[in-house]
Amino acid sequence: LTRVIATYGARLEADAIDADLGPIAHNVFLTHEDIRNRCLRMLIAPGVPVEQSIEINRIRYSIEHWTDTFMAQFCQDTTRLEYAFMAERTAELIEEAKERESDCSKLVAWQLMVASCQKWMNQHCRTTSANGALNQHLGESVLAMLHPERFPAVSPFPLPFGDRITTLIEQANLWLNQLLSPMPIPVAMLPNK
């Protein structure tokens, strides 16, 4: 998720649409990259069963593949692939996506990709969460960062989903305006002149 959002933020920054998301996502990415490297080192630490390390490594590799696949949907060209796990693979996926002529075929390809990913996740990963409500809130917050106007008329997201994103963005803007507006100071707190 961090890599996809960082890629998307870099795209918005390059298009002069949003100058804030890219740098924030990049900093989060660097932190997550450090954590990832520590976790990979733990897989080869003494005392970790080899079978467990192999299974975790298979899952890691597959998730990296899915991440590159999703990132390719947000990249317009192959020049900005610094967040991809395998830039060559992501570049090939971008070129394949460009070959799809109609918006209908893009939508079908997106839906197939999402369904395939969900099926794989359900088969290989635990589907329960320690805190499902928190994960849902996190997901909605991330989606609120996306700019629906950047998606074509036939976007990979169904219309109700796009409406939900728009509503979340409007709600976030309202909260920001409330937080940033100066609060009136009570008369009792004004200094005496």
C-alpha positions in Angstrom: 0.0 0.0 0.0 2.8 2.4 0.9 4.5 1.8 -2.5 1.2 2.3 -4.4 0.3 5.5 -2.6 3.9 6.8 -2.9 3.8 6.1 -6.7 0.4 7.8 -6.9 1.7 10.8 -4.9 4.7 11.2 -7.1 2.4 11.2 -10.1 0.2 13.9 -8.6 3.3 16.0 -7.6 4.7 15.7 -11.2 1.3 16.8 -12.6 1.3 19.8 -10.2 -2.0 18.6 -8.6 -0.9 17.8 -5.1 2.5 18.8 -3.8 2.0 17.4 -0.3 1.1 13.7 -0.7 4.3 12.7 -2.6 6.8 13.8 0.1 4.7 12.5 2.9 4.2 9.1 1.2 8.0 9.0 0.4 8.9 9.4 4.0 6.5 6.7 5.1 7.9 4.5 2.4 11.5 5.0 3.6 10.4 4.0 7.2 8.5 0.9 5.9 11.5 0.0 3.7 13.7 -0.1 6.8 11.2 -2.3 8.7 11.0 -4.6 5.6 14.8 -5.0 5.6 14.8 -5.8 9.3 12.0 -8.4 8.8 14.0 -10.0 5.9 17.0 -10.3 8.1 14.9 -12.0 10.8 13.9 -14.7 8.3 17.5 -16.0 8.1 18.2 -15.6 11.8 19.4 -18.6 13.8 16.5 -20.5 15.3 13.9 -19.7 12.7 12.6 -23.0 11.2 13.6 -23.3 7.5 10.1 -24.4 6.4 8.6 -21.3 8.0 11.1 -19.0 6.4 10.5 -20.5 3.0 6.7 -20.1 3.3 6.9 -16.5 4.5 9.4 -15.8 1.7 6.9 -17.2 -0.9 4.1 -15.0 0.5 6.4 -12.0 0.4 7.4 -12.6 -3.2 3.7 -13.0 -4.3 2.7 -9.8 -2.4 5.5 -7.9 -4.1 4.3 -9.2 -7.4 0.7 -8.0 -6.7 2.0 -4.6 -5.5 3.9 -4.1 -8.8 0.8 -5.1 -10.7 -1.3 -2.6 -8.9 1.3 0.1 -9.2 1.4 -0.4 -12.9 -2.3 0.7 -13.1 -1.3 4.1 -11.6 1.8 4.8 -13.7 1.5 6.5 -17.0 5.0 5.8 -18.2 8.0 3.7 -17.2 10.2 6.6 -16.1 9.1 6.8 -12.4 9.4 3.3 -11.0 11.5 4.0 -8.0 8.9 2.5 -5.7 8.5 -0.8 -7.6 9.9 -4.0 -6.2 11.0 -5.1 -9.7 11.1 -2.1 -12.0 11.4 -4.3 -15.2 8.3 -6.3 -14.3 6.3 -3.1 -13.6 7.5 -1.5 -16.8 6.2 -4.6 -18.8 2.9 -4.4 -17.0 2.6 -0.7 -17.8 3.2 -1.5 -21.5 0.6 -4.2 -21.4 -2.0 -1.8 -19.9 -1.3 0.7 -22.6 -2.1 -1.9 -25.3 -5.7 -2.1 -24.0 -7.6 0.2 -26.3 -11.0 0.6 -24.8 -12.0 1.8 -21.3 -14.2 -1.3 -21.1 -11.2 -3.6 -21.5 -9.3 -1.6 -18.9 -12.2 -2.0 -16.5 -12.5 -5.7 -17.1 -8.7 -6.2 -16.7 -8.9 -4.2 -13.4 -11.8 -6.3 -12.1 -10.0 -9.5 -13.0 -6.8 -8.4 -11.3 -8.6 -7.4 -8.1 -10.6 -10.7 -8.1 -7.4 -12.7 -8.6 -5.6 -10.9 -5.9 -8.5 -11.4 -3.4 -8.6 -15.1 -4.2 -4.9 -15.5 -3.7 -5.0 -13.6 -0.4 -7.9 -15.7 0.9 -6.0 -18.9 0.1 -2.6 -17.9 1.4 -3.0 -15.3 4.1 -5.0 -15.1 7.3 -8.2 -13.2 6.4 -9.2 -12.3 10.0 -7.8 -9.1 11.5 -7.0 -8.2 15.1 -8.8 -4.9 14.5 -11.1 -4.9 11.4 -12.7 -1.6 12.2 -9.3 0.1 12.5 -8.2 -1.5 9.2 -11.4 -0.3 7.5 -10.8 3.3 8.8 -7.2 3.2 7.6 -8.3 2.0 4.2 -11.0 4.7 3.9 -8.4 7.4 5.0 -6.0 6.2 2.3 -8.7 6.2 -0.3 -9.6 9.8 0.7 -6.2 10.8 -0.4 -6.9 9.7 -4.0 -8.2 12.4 -6.3 -11.3 11.0 -8.2 -10.9 13.6 -10.9 -7.6 11.9 -11.9 -9.5 8.7 -13.0 -11.0 8.4 -16.4 -14.8 8.3 -17.0 -14.6 4.6 -16.8 -12.4 4.2 -13.8 -11.2 0.9 -12.2 -13.4 1.9 -9.2 -17.2 1.4 -9.5 -19.2 4.5 -9.3 -20.5 4.1 -5.7 -16.9 3.6 -4.7 -16.0 6.9 -6.5 -18.8 8.7 -4.8 -17.6 7.4 -1.4 -14.1 8.7 -2.1 -15.6 12.1 -3.1 -17.6 12.2 0.1 -14.6 11.3 2.2 -12.5 14.0 0.5 -15.3 16.6 1.1 -15.5 15.5 4.8 -11.7 15.7 5.2 -11.7 19.2 3.6 -14.4 20.3 6.0 -12.4 19.1 9.0 -9.3 20.7 7.8 -11.1 24.0 7.3 -12.5 23.8 10.8 -9.1 23.0 12.3 -7.4 25.8 10.4 -9.9 28.5 10.9 -9.0 30.9 13.8 -11.1 30.4 16.9 -12.6 33.5 18.5 -11.0 34.4 21.7 -13.4 34.9 24.6 -13.6 38.5 25.8 -12.6 37.4 29.3 -9.2 36.2 27.9 -8.3 39.4 26.1 -5.6 41.5 27.7 -6.6 44.7 29.5 -5.6 47.9 27.7 
